[in-house]
Amino acid sequence: MKKKLENRREFLKKVCPTIAFAFFGLSFLEACSTGDDSDNDNSGGNDQNGGSDNNDNNNNNPLGFSSSGSIFTIDLTHPNFSNLSSVGGWMNGYSIGLSMLFLRISSDHIQAYTNVCPHQGTQNQWSLQSGNIFRCANHNYSFDSTCETSSSLPCYSTNIDGDNLIVAT
Ligand code: FES
């Protein structure tokens, strides 16, 4: 019995991790550990909230944004946000899983809004009309973009920090 266990251990040492994984699946990878792996992960990691909250550069951020709690960091150099490069440019984040509308209102300010229509919650039928009026095509209600009137879409606080737009929701 003991001999059988040793044979199994030797086998796993020889084939780990690739072949063992192929044969036995993920649970067997733990059996490959010798206990002296000093380079095992978990060092220096930031807090995680679902795997999308690393504000560091690019490849960890395939959609061009990340979040940490209620703070969103938008990479303005990412192609998903190219519409915001010039004043008057706007976009709906709906297609990339971001529940926000954006409108660049000046060279140094991009306003962010909820994209949840105050009427009945539609998120994906927005257009920007002349006078910077957002209209939801579901029932054709219009909303002011100034963040200052009772008919404004609810707005979020924003700040441009280098290439990033920081949004506090
Ligand atoms: S849900 Fe937007 S106008 Fe009705």
Residues whose N, C-alpha, C, O or C-beta is under 5 A from the ligand:
A	BS01	FES	C117 H119 Q120 G121 T122 C136 N138 H139 N140 Y141
